[in-house]
Amino acid sequence: MIYLDYQATTPLAPEARDAMLQWLDGPDGIGFGNPHSAHAMGRQAAAAVELARDRVAALFPPGGKVIFTSGATEALNTVLRGSKGDVLTFAAEHAAVLDCKPAVEAQGRKFGVLPVGSGGQANLIELRKAATKQTGVIAAMLVNNEIGAINPLADIGAIARETGALVLCDAVQGYGRMTIPGAADFIAVSAHKIHGPKGVGALWMRDGLKLDPLMSGGGQEAGLRSGTLSPALCAGFGAAAQLASERMQEDARHIEALWTIARAAFADWTLNGAEDARWHGNLNLRRDGLDVARLMSECRDICFSAGSACASGSGRPSHVLKAIGLDSAAAKSSIRLGFGRYTTPDQIEDAATRLNAAAAAQGVL
């Protein structure tokens, strides 16, 4: 099996797995304690959570705090539903942002969706025209999960400051891979996109900001996110973040080498989105007339995507590809290949040979 779907999830790093195991021990071990309990086992579990928090925080800008969540979807919802003022965002954002529109509007707030350019980046001209003193939050992802486009967060932040708005950044695809710009006031991430476990993520909040909590309960996580934390998930997240910090340059060099191989191997395909302002671990490609379902069936030992994993089963064309100007036929003739730390050059070349052959058999190459 060749795994080329790194935007959907990443393989668990051995270091993250090892960090998790000691906090799953029981009944004779000490790792199953509740980190919110005052006894010795609870305090040990709490110490593991705080160590993980420090490691996760090290990849964020200074001047903020980390709130553990179940993932970036919860973090994004917490900000959009718990903030004040109108919301502005962009047509290529993740569904976790766009699908908050009804909930935000039910609060009597406006929720505007602005266009993106043909490369997938936020349209700054339209943002400047739309932002007003009533705008409370501008939501923009750092790296697009479908086409890898990198947004100009510094410019978005400058526009936000002109009107007094706050910036919410979905940094899921950029966290641990690049330096997070300091323009954001809220940043949402998920552990499983940086070789950590699924089911845990974080919301980074700039110091001094407040939100209404999404859930009520025991008041954990500074009163913003009630619920018992999993020391094992937090420890795995922390280990993955520390490893990402240590390997960031090495991983980036590896990605660039894989990108060069992949671009040459798929030279006859059309690239969706910008080539330069892009995370090069993402290759979104199309061939006119390609039957993607047939391609996936004939190459079932190659794991790739027909769009984002969150929406690939819906049968609808990718909203991101439509946002950059593709019609439904072109969007449905596109595939997404994602690669990263544990992908080898041989895997890229082997997958390309088989995908190209299967596409050629359809008469589209």
C-alpha positions in Angstrom: 0.0 0.0 0.0 1.3 3.4 -1.0 -0.1 6.2 1.2 -0.4 9.6 -0.7 -3.2 11.3 1.4 -1.2 13.4 3.9 -3.7 16.2 3.8 -6.4 13.8 5.1 -4.2 12.5 7.9 -0.6 11.5 8.6 1.0 8.3 9.9 1.5 8.3 13.6 5.1 9.0 14.5 6.7 6.2 16.6 7.8 8.9 19.1 4.2 10.0 19.5 3.0 6.4 20.0 5.7 5.8 22.7 4.7 9.0 24.5 1.0 7.9 24.5 1.5 4.3 25.8 2.6 5.1 29.3 -0.6 7.1 29.9 -2.8 4.2 28.9 -1.5 1.8 31.5 -3.9 0.2 34.0 -5.1 -1.2 36.3 -1.8 -1.7 38.0 0.0 1.2 36.3 -0.4 4.9 37.1 -1.1 6.2 33.6 -4.9 6.1 33.7 -5.4 8.9 36.3 -7.7 11.8 35.7 -5.6 14.9 35.1 -8.2 17.0 36.9 -8.0 15.0 40.1 -6.0 16.3 43.1 -4.4 13.1 44.2 -0.9 11.8 43.2 -2.1 10.0 40.1 -4.1 13.0 38.9 -1.2 15.3 39.5 1.1 13.1 37.5 -1.4 13.0 34.6 -1.8 16.8 34.8 2.0 17.2 34.6 2.0 15.2 31.4 -0.7 17.4 30.0 1.2 20.6 30.8 4.4 19.3 29.3 2.4 18.5 26.1 0.9 22.0 26.2 4.3 23.6 26.4 5.5 21.5 23.4 2.4 22.4 21.3 2.7 26.0 22.3 6.3 26.2 21.1 5.1 26.1 17.5 2.8 29.1 17.9 3.7 32.8 18.1 4.5 34.2 21.5 1.9 36.0 23.6 -0.9 33.5 23.7 -2.2 30.3 25.4 -3.1 26.8 24.2 -6.5 25.3 24.8 -6.7 21.6 24.1 -9.8 20.6 22.0 -10.9 17.4 20.2 -9.5 18.9 17.0 -9.5 21.9 14.7 -13.2 21.6 13.9 -14.1 22.2 17.5 -11.5 25.0 17.8 -12.9 26.8 14.7 -16.5 26.4 15.9 -15.5 27.7 19.4 -14.2 31.0 17.9 -16.9 31.5 15.3 -19.8 30.8 17.6 -18.3 32.3 20.7 -17.0 35.6 19.3 -18.8 38.9 18.7 -19.5 40.9 15.5 -19.9 39.9 11.9 -17.8 37.2 10.2 -15.9 37.4 6.9 -14.3 34.4 5.3 -13.4 33.0 1.9 -15.0 30.5 -0.5 -12.1 28.1 -0.3 -12.2 27.6 3.4 -12.7 24.3 5.1 -16.3 23.2 5.8 -15.6 23.6 9.5 -15.6 27.3 8.9 -18.2 27.6 6.1 -20.8 25.4 7.7 -20.9 27.7 10.8 -22.8 30.2 8.7 -26.3 29.2 9.9 -25.2 29.2 13.6 -23.6 32.6 13.3 -26.5 34.1 11.5 -28.9 32.6 14.1 -27.2 34.9 16.6 -28.1 37.9 14.5 -24.6 38.3 13.1 -23.7 38.5 9.4 -21.5 35.8 7.8 -19.9 36.9 4.5 -18.1 34.6 2.1 -15.6 36.3 -0.2 -14.0 35.0 -3.5 -10.5 33.7 -3.9 -8.2 34.1 -6.9 -7.5 31.4 -9.5 -4.5 30.2 -7.5 -6.7 29.8 -4.4 -5.5 32.7 -2.3 -7.8 35.1 -0.5 -9.0 38.1 -2.6 -7.6 41.0 -0.6 -9.3 43.6 -2.7 -12.7 42.1 -1.9 -11.7 41.8 1.8 -10.8 45.4 2.0 -14.1 46.4 0.5 -16.2 44.1 2.7 -14.5 44.7 6.1 -16.3 47.3 8.3 -16.3 48.4 11.9 -19.0 45.7 12.5 -16.7 42.9 11.4 -15.7 40.9 14.4 -13.7 38.0 12.9 -12.0 37.4 9.6 -11.4 33.6 9.1 -8.6 32.6 6.7 -6.7 29.3 6.5 -2.9 29.4 6.3 -2.6 26.5 3.8 -5.5 25.2 1.8 -6.3 21.5 2.5 -7.2 20.7 -1.1 -4.9 22.7 -3.3 -2.1 23.7 -0.9 -2.5 27.5 -1.6 -0.8 29.6 1.1 -2.7 32.7 2.1 -1.1 36.1 2.8 -1.9 36.1 6.5 0.2 39.3 7.2 -1.9 41.2 4.6 -5.1 39.8 6.0 -4.0 40.8 9.5 -3.2 44.3 8.4 -6.7 44.8 6.9 -8.3 43.4 10.1 -6.4 45.8 12.2 -7.7 48.7 10.1 -11.3 47.9 11.2 -10.6 46.4 14.6 -11.5 42.8 13.6 -9.8 39.7 14.9 -8.2 37.1 12.7 -9.0 33.4 13.0 -6.5 31.2 11.2 -7.1 27.5 10.3 -3.4 26.4 10.4 -4.1 22.7 10.3 -2.1 22.1 7.1 0.7 24.5 8.0 1.3 23.9 11.7 4.6 22.0 12.2 5.6 22.5 8.6 6.3 26.2 8.5 6.5 29.2 10.9 3.0 30.4 11.9 2.7 34.1 11.1 2.0 36.4 14.0 -1.0 38.1 12.3 -3.6 35.8 13.8 -5.5 36.2 17.1 -6.9 32.7 17.1 -5.2 29.6 15.5 -6.8 26.2 15.2 -4.8 23.0 14.6 -5.2 19.2 14.8 -2.6 16.7 16.0 -3.2 14.0 13.4 -2.0 16.3 10.6 1.5 16.4 12.2 2.0 12.7 12.9 0.1 12.8 16.2 -3.1 11.0 17.3 -6.6 11.7 16.0 -9.1 13.1 18.5 -7.0 16.0 19.8 -6.2 19.4 18.6 -5.7 22.9 20.0 -7.0 26.5 19.9 -4.3 29.1 20.4 -5.7 32.4 21.7 -3.8 35.7 21.9 -3.5 36.9 25.5 -6.3 39.1 26.7 -9.0 37.7 24.4 -12.2 36.1 25.6 -14.8 33.8 24.0 -18.1 32.4 25.1 -17.6 28.6 25.6 -19.0 26.2 23.1 -19.8 23.6 25.9 -20.7 23.8 29.5 -19.5 21.5 32.2 -16.6 21.2 34.6 -14.8 24.4 33.5 -11.6 22.8 32.4 -9.2 24.5 30.0 -9.5 28.0 31.6 -13.3 27.6 31.6 -13.4 27.6 27.8 -13.5 23.9 27.0 -15.1 21.7 29.6 -14.5 18.0 29.6 -11.8 15.6 30.9 -8.6 15.7 28.9 -6.9 12.5 27.7 -3.3 12.5 29.0 -2.4 10.0 26.3 -3.8 12.1 23.4 -2.2 15.2 24.8 1.2 13.5 25.3 1.1 12.1 21.7 0.3 15.6 20.4 3.1 17.1 22.4 5.6 14.5 21.2 4.5 15.1 17.6 4.9 18.8 18.0 8.3 18.6 19.5 9.4 16.3 16.7 8.0 18.6 14.0 9.9 21.5 15.6 13.2 19.6 15.5 12.7 18.2 12.0 11.0 21.2 10.3 13.9 22.1 8.0 14.7 18.4 7.3 11.1 17.7 6.5 10.9 20.7 4.3 13.9 19.6 2.2 12.4 16.2 1.9 9.1 17.6 0.7 10.9 19.7 -2.0 12.7 16.7 -3.3 9.4 14.7 -3.5 7.7 17.7 -5.2 10.3 17.8 -7.9 9.9 14.1 -8.6 6.1 14.2 -8.6 5.9 17.3 -10.8 8.1 15.5 -13.4 6.2 12.3 -13.1 2.8 14.0 -13.6 4.0 16.5 -16.2 1.1 15.7 -18.5 -1.5 16.6 -15.9 -2.9 20.1 -15.2 -2.0 21.5 -11.8 -5.0 22.9 -9.8 -4.1 26.1 -7.9 -0.9 28.1 -7.8 2.5 26.4 -8.1 4.6 28.9 -6.1 2.4 30.2 -3.3 1.7 26.7 -2.3 2.7 24.0 0.2 4.7 21.6 -2.0 3.5 18.5 -0.1 0.2 18.9 -2.0 -0.3 18.0 -5.6 -3.9 18.5 -6.9 -4.1 17.5 -10.6 -6.7 17.0 -13.3 -7.2 15.3 -16.7 -10.2 16.3 -18.7 -12.6 13.4 -18.9 -10.9 11.3 -16.2 -13.2 9.0 -14.3 -11.8 9.4 -10.8 -13.9 6.6 -9.3 -12.7 4.1 -11.8 -9.1 5.3 -11.3 -9.4 4.8 -7.5 -10.9 1.3 -8.1 -8.1 0.3 -10.5 -5.4 1.7 -8.2 -6.9 0.7 -4.9 -3.5 0.0 -3.4 -2.6 3.7 -3.8 -4.2 5.9 -1.2 -5.2 9.2 -2.7 -8.2 11.5 -2.6 -10.7 12.9 -5.0 -11.0 16.0 -2.8 -10.9 16.7 0.9 -11.4 13.6 3.1 -14.2 15.4 4.9 -16.4 15.7 1.8 -15.1 13.1 -0.6 -18.0 10.8 0.0 -20.7 13.4 -0.7 -20.6 13.1 -4.5 -20.5 16.9 -4.8 -17.7 18.6 -6.8 -15.1 20.1 -4.6 -16.2 23.6 -3.4 -12.5 24.7 -3.4 -12.0 23.7 -7.1 -15.2 25.5 -8.0 -14.0 28.5 -6.1 -10.9 28.8 -8.2 -13.0 28.7 -11.4 -13.2 25.0 -12.4 -16.5 23.8 -13.7 -18.1 20.7 -12.3 -16.7 18.4 -14.9 -13.1 19.6 -14.4 -13.5 19.4 -10.6 -14.8 15.8 -10.8 -11.8 15.0 -13.0 -9.3 16.0 -10.4 -7.3 14.0 -7.8 -5.3 15.1 -4.7 -1.9 13.6 -3.9 -0.4 14.4 -0.5 3.0 13.3 0.7 5.3 14.0 3.6 7.9 12.7 6.1 7.6 9.0 5.6 7.0 9.0 1.8 9.9 7.8 -0.3 10.9 8.8 -3.8 10.3 5.2 -5.0 6.7 5.4 -3.8 6.1 8.6 -5.7 7.6 7.1 -8.9 5.7 3.7 -8.5 2.4 5.5 -7.8 2.9 7.8 -10.8 3.6 4.9 -13.1 0.5 3.1 -12.1 -1.8 6.2 -12.0 -0.6 7.3 -15.4 -1.1 3.9 -16.9 -4.6 3.6 -15.5 -5.5 7.1 -16.7 -4.1 6.3 -20.2 -6.3 3.2 -20.3 -9.3 5.5 -20.0 -8.0 7.4 -23.1 -7.4 10.6 -21.3 -3.6 10.6 -21.5 
